[in-house]
């Protein structure tokens, strides 16, 4: 039987945003030296910690 790999798992999430907004987000993240998925994960954590979910 296969075991579940240890460590954090990546999850694909569909974002319901338009293409220009997505492109601008990627551009701004790259300009600041951040990986877009790190920015999204930080915002998700902040959102959950503030009790908005």
Buried (B, 14 or more C-beta within 10 A) or exposed (E): EEEEEEEEEEEEEEEEEEEEEEEEBEEEBEEEEEEBEEBBEEEEEEEEEEEEE
